Amino acid sequence: MADEDLATLGPRAGAPGSTPDAPTGARTAARTADGPTPGGPEKAAGAAAGPGGEPAVAPAPSAEAPAGGAPASARWLTGVVIAGIVLAALNLRPAITSLGALMEEVRVGLGMGGTVAGMLTSVPALCFAVFGITAPRLARRWGPGRIVCAGMAAIAVGVAVRPFTGGTAAFLVTTALALAGIAVSNVLIPVVIKSWFPQRVGQMTGLYSMALALGTSLAASLTVPLTAALGGGWKIGLAAWATLAAVAVLPWVLIGRQRGVTAGAARPAAGRQDGAAPRARITKSPTAWALAVFFGLQATGAYITMGWLPQIFRDAGVSAGTAGVLLAVTMAVSVPLSFVLPRLAGRMRNQGPLAVVLGLCGISGYAGLWLAPAGGAWAWALLLGVSNCAFPLAIAMIGMRARSADGVVRLSAFAQSVGYLISIPGPLLVGTLNQHSGGWDQPIALMIGLLVPQIVMGVLAGRDRRIEDEL
């Protein structure tokens, strides 16, 4: 992970609604509790440095300022940013969950072997790790808004083209294109939130997380009936989700124009005072490592739940239709909780207790699956759905563990890239244990065991610290 500073992430100097750079206290800039102050475009640190060598953060203009304050154009642009965040979040999982809904049809249609089809379950996490780590460098060069715009375009093209490629190799390549767009957007949307809404990080992260969960659920539940409504062809059913991504490109075109950076501003020297030493690498931050491991372990649990939970219920005697509904319930629980949890986390100095509660829900759910999988199926599905809300908590903590937008983008890229790498072996290991043991006791015991370090890492990551202090 490169350790250079990001260039300015907020609106260009002189853009409508911008204000003169006026450094504020670092602790005030870092506070993420939802307050009454409306968030507007913030000029993030990177071009100027504040006390102690930390980037100075300019206050965001109020959307409700009287005459002489933020003009109507700035308020309108803030609305465009909110719409862009929601639309982008809706597109960050349909490329994956829509494919899962039609996997059997895809395998038959492309003549895809079982091994290659199995690889598709691990490709998303691998692509998120590999492409996500490039996001900070791309953002320094072009600005986060433009890169998210390009990410939405990549999703639209990849999802639209892949069903019609006619071969397995080309299908994988175009799927990787869509996943690359998802990967860079995963990393940079928390940065956009930190830059534009410094006073409402919890609230906006909740909105983003809720939209992401909603997009995941919609693609999983609607792909099959949508395919039937469009004539029954799996190719059209998969490609239809490109329309949603194409719509998401539009607001990001406008946002990208307001958030461009020059090549000179993006050079490694940006954000340092004359004579100041280069920043230490983020790998030297214990909080960054704790957050990365927490992110990886919660992602492991989420992928295992999405991939194996229906089969666990079916092997326990639950019908296939009911097993699918139970998975939908697990995913649907995260929609409202993904909105509430980051807001609650933003009001707390230490988010560790939330990580403990979510982990204990997961342990309870898996213990129930072990002891009485069919008898308490609905309760276990609900508990595991609550446990999977560790994802919005992790995203919220990324915005809380750094003072500046520069720190957020470095932390987001590191935590998500390392985290997704950690999550790759989990679903494969669960399948191997099930195959060799002939049951689900060993896989479930593994998941209970992994939740213990997840809780520990969540407590460490939730402490009221900033990575800039540790570096």
N, C-alpha and C positions, 0 to 999 in steps of 0.2 A: 504494500500500500504506500503510495507516494505520500510525503508529509508536507508538500508545499501548501501554501494558503490558497484558498479560492479567491477569485476576483469578486468584485461587487456583485451581489446577488439581487439587490433590489432594483427599482426603476432607475433608469439612466438619470444622471444629473440634469436638472432642468425639465424633466418629464412632468406632465401635469400631476399635481398633487404631491410632488416631492417637496421636502423641506431641507433647509441647510443642515449640514452635518453637525450635530450637537451631541457629544458623547454623554452617555448616561452611566450610572454605576453598573458595574458588571453584574452584581447580584440582582439588581432590579431588572436588568435585561433578561436574566436567566429565569426569573420567576415565572411560572407557567400557570398559576392559579387563574381561573376564569374570573375576570373582573368586569366591571361595567364599561370599561373603556373599549370602544369598538376598535378592531384591528384594521389597519390599512397597510399600504405598501411600506415596508421598512427597508431602509438602505442598510444592508448587512455589512458586517465588518469584513475587511480584507484589503481595502485601499488605504485606510487610515488606522493607526494603532492608538489605543488608549493607555491608561496607566498600567504599568507593569508589563508592557509589551502586548497586552491582549487587545484584540480588535475593538475599536470603538463602534458603538451601535447607535444609529440615529433614530430618534423617536418616530413612530409611525404617525402620519396625520390622521386626525379623527374624521370619520365619515360623517359626523354630525357637527362639524365645525361651523361657526357663524361666518358671516361675510369676512373675507380675508383669509379663511382657513382653506380646507381641502375643497376644490371645485367639484362640480357635479361629475365631471369626467373622471376624477379619481374615484368617486363613489361607484360610478358605473363600472370602472375597471376592477374594483374589488369584487363586485358581483360576478364579473366574468371569471375571476380567479376561483371563486367558490364553485361556480358551475363547472369549471375545468377540473377541479379536484374531484368533484363527485363523479363526473363522467369518466375520468381516468380510472378512478377506483372501481367503477362498475366493469371495466375492461381488463382488470388484472388477473382474473381467474377463468372466465368463460373459455378461453383457448384450451384450458386443461380439463375442466369439468365437462365441457360439451363432448370432448373426445372420449372421456371415460364412459359417458352414457351410450356411445355408439361404437365402443371398441370392437365388439364381435363383428359388426357389419364392416368396419374398416379392415379388420384382419382378413375377412373373406374377400372383400373387394380388391385388396392389394396383394392377396396371396402372402400375407405377412406371417412369418413363423412365430411360434410361441416365445422364443428367446427375444426376438426383436420387439414383440409386443410387450414383454416384461420390461425391456429397457425403457419403454416410454414412461413407465411409472417413476423412474429415477432421473430421466432427462430434465424435467423442470427444475429440480433442486440443483442439478449440475450447472445448467444454464444460468440460473439465478446467481450462483456463486461466481462463475467465470465472467459473465458479462457485467454483473453488478459492480465488480471492483473497478471497472473502467469508467464508471459514472463520474467520479470526482474530476478526473482529467478532462473528460468531455465537457463537464460543466464549467471548468476553468476556461476552456477555449471558447465555448459557444454560449454559455449561460444555461441554467437549469430549465428555464421555460422552453427554450428551443430544443433541448435534448428530450424533454418529456413529449413535446410535439412530434419529434422524430420517432419516439417510442410508440406513440399511438398510431402513427402511419405504418410502422413496421408490423404492429399487431394486425392492422387492417389488411395489409398486403399478404402477410403470412397466412392468416386465417382464410382469406378469400381464395388464395392460390393453391394451398396444400391439397384439398380434396381432388383437384383436377390434374395433379402432376403425373399420375399414371404409374408411378413406381415407388417402392419403399424408400429408396435413398433420397429421392427428391421430396417425398413426404416428410422425412426426418429433417431435411435441410430447411424447408419452409416452416416447419414447426419450430425449429431453432431460431429462425428469424423473428417469429412472433414472440418467443420466449425471451429473446434479447431485448425487444421493446419493453416487455414486462419487467425485466431485470433492472434496467436503468431507471424506469419509472418507480419501481419499488424503493430505490435508494433516494431518488431526488424529490419525491412528493413531500416527505417529512421536512426537507430543506425549504421547499416553497412555503409550507405552513409556518415554519419558524421565521422566515423572512417577511412574509406578508401579515402574519397574525401573531406577533410576539406576545401579546397580552391574552391570547385565546388559543394557546397551543392545545390544551386539553379538549376544548370544545371542538376545534377544527379536526383534531386527530380522531375524535369520536365520530364526527360526521364522515370522515374518510374511511375509517374502519367499518362503520355500518354499511356504507355503500359497497365496500369490497366484499363484505359478507353477503350482502344482498345479491351482488353479481354472481358470486359463487353459487348460491342457492338457486337463482333463476336459471342459470345454465344447466345445472344438474337436473332440475325438475322439468324444464320446458323444452329441452332439446329433442326428446323423443316425440312429444305431441306436435312440436313445431315441424319436425321432419315429416310426420304424417300429414299435417295440414298443407305442406308444400309439395305433396305428391309422393312421399314415401322414399325418396332417394336420399341416402346418407350424405352424399356429396353436398347437396343443397342444404341439408340440415346443419352441417358443419360450417359451410361458407356463410350462412345467414348471419352469424355473429359478427362478421366483418362490418356489417352496417353500423352496429353500435360503436365500434372503434373508429369508423370514418367520421361519425358525428362528433366524437371526442376530439378529433384533430382541430376542429374549428376554433374553440375558445383558446387553445394553446397557440394557435397562429398569432392571435392578438396578444397573448401574454408574452410570447417570445419576443415580439417587437419591443416590448417595454423592458426587457430584462437582458438585452444583449450586452456583451462585454467586448472590449477591444483586445487584440492580441497582446498588446503591451501590458494591459492591466492583468492579464492572466499569467504573466511570467512568475516564476517561483519567488521572485523578490517581493512581490506584492504582499502587503499586510505586515511588513516588518519595519521597524524603525531603523534609521541608519546605524550601522554598526552592531545591530542586534544579531544574536546567534540564530541559526536555523532552528525551527521547532523540532523537538524530539518526535520520533515515530510514535504513532498511536499504539503500537504493540507494547509500549512501555507503560500503558495505563492499566492498572488492575481493574478499574471499573469497566473499561472497554472490553476486556477479556470476559469478565463476569456477565456482561450483557450479551456478548457473542455466544457464550455457552448456553445461557438461558434461552436465547433466541433459537439456537440449534436444537435444544431438547424439546422446546414447545413445538417446533416445526416437525420434529420426529413424531411426536404424539399425534399431531394433526394429520400427517400423511398416513400413519398407520390406521387412524380412525376412519379416514375417508376410503382407504383401500381395503381394509379387512373387517371392519365392524359388521357389515351386512352378512359376510360369510360366517362370522362367529355366531350370529343369531340363527342363521339357517342351519348350521351344524347342531344347534341346540334344539331344533325342532320347530323354529319359527318359520312361517311360510315366506316365500321369496318376496311377495308383495308387501307383507308386513315389515320384513327386514329393510326394504327400500324406504318405507315410510319412517321407520325408526332412524335411519341415517338422515333423512330429510329433517326430522325433528332435532337431531343433534346439530345440524348445520343451521337450522332456523333460530335456535336459541341464541346463537351468536349475533344475530342481526340487531336486536335491541340492546343487548349487553355490550356490543362493540361501540355503541354510541354513549352509553352511560359510564362505562368503566374508565375511559381516558379522562372524562370530565371529573370523575371522582379522584383519579390519580393526580390530576392537576391541582387539586385542593389539598393534597397531602405533601408534607415535607419528605416523608419516607414511604415508598411504595412497596416495601418488603412485605407488610401484612397482607396486601392484596395477592402477592405471589404465593404466600402460604395458603390462603383460602382456596385459590384456584388449584393449587397442587393437591390439597386435601380432597377437593371434589373429584379430581382425577383418580386418586388412590381409592376413594370410596366406590366410584363407578367401575373401575377394573376389578376391585374385590367382589363387587356384586356379580360381574360377569363370570368370575371364577366360581362363586358359590351357587348362584341361582340365575344363570343367563336368561332363561325363558320366563321364569316366575316374576322377576322384577324388571323386565326388559325396558319398559318405558322410563322407569326411574333411572336405570343405568344410562340410557340414552341422554336424558336431561343432564345428569351429572357430568358426563363426558362433554356435552355441549358447553356447559359452564367452564369446564377445565380448559377447553380449546380457546377460550377468550384470553389466554395468556398472550396470544398474538397482538391484539390491540394494546395490551399493557406494555409489551415490549416496544411497540412503535411509539407509544407515548413517552416511555422512558428515554428513548433515543433523543427526543426533543428536549428532555429535561436534564440530561447529563452533560450538556454542553452549553456554553454561554452564547456563542455566536453561530450564525448560519454556516460559517466555515467549519466550526467544530462539529456541527450536526452532520454535514455532508461526509466528513471524514469518519465519524462514528457510525453513521448509517451504512456506509459502504463496507466498513470493517465488520460490524456486527452481523449484517445480513449475508455477506459473502462467506465469512467463517461459519456462521450459523447454518446456512444451507449446505455447506460441505459436511458439517457434522450430521445433518439429517439424512444424508444419502443412504447410509447402510441400514437404517432402522427398518423400513418396510421389507427390504430383502431378507434381513435377518429373521424377522417375524415369519415370513414365508418358509424359510429354511427350517426353523424350529418346529413349525407346524407339520411340515412334511416328514421330518425325522422322528418326531415324537408321536405323531398320529393324533394329536389333540391340541387344545389351546391353553393348557395349564402353563407350559413353559413360556410361550409368547406373552401371556398375561402377566406372569411373574416378572418377565423382563421389563414390561411397561411400568409396573409398580416400582421396580427398582430404579428405573430412569427418572421417575418423578421425584425421588429423594434428592439427587443432585440438582434437579431443576428448581426445587424449592430453595436450596442453599444458594444457588447462583442468583435467583430472583431477589433474595434478601440482600445479597452483596450488591447487586446492580441497583437496588432500590434506595440505597443510602443517599443522603443529600450531599452529593459531591459533583464536581465538574471535572471533565477530563483535562481541561486547561490547567487546573491546579496540580494534577498529577504529572503533567508533562513539563 
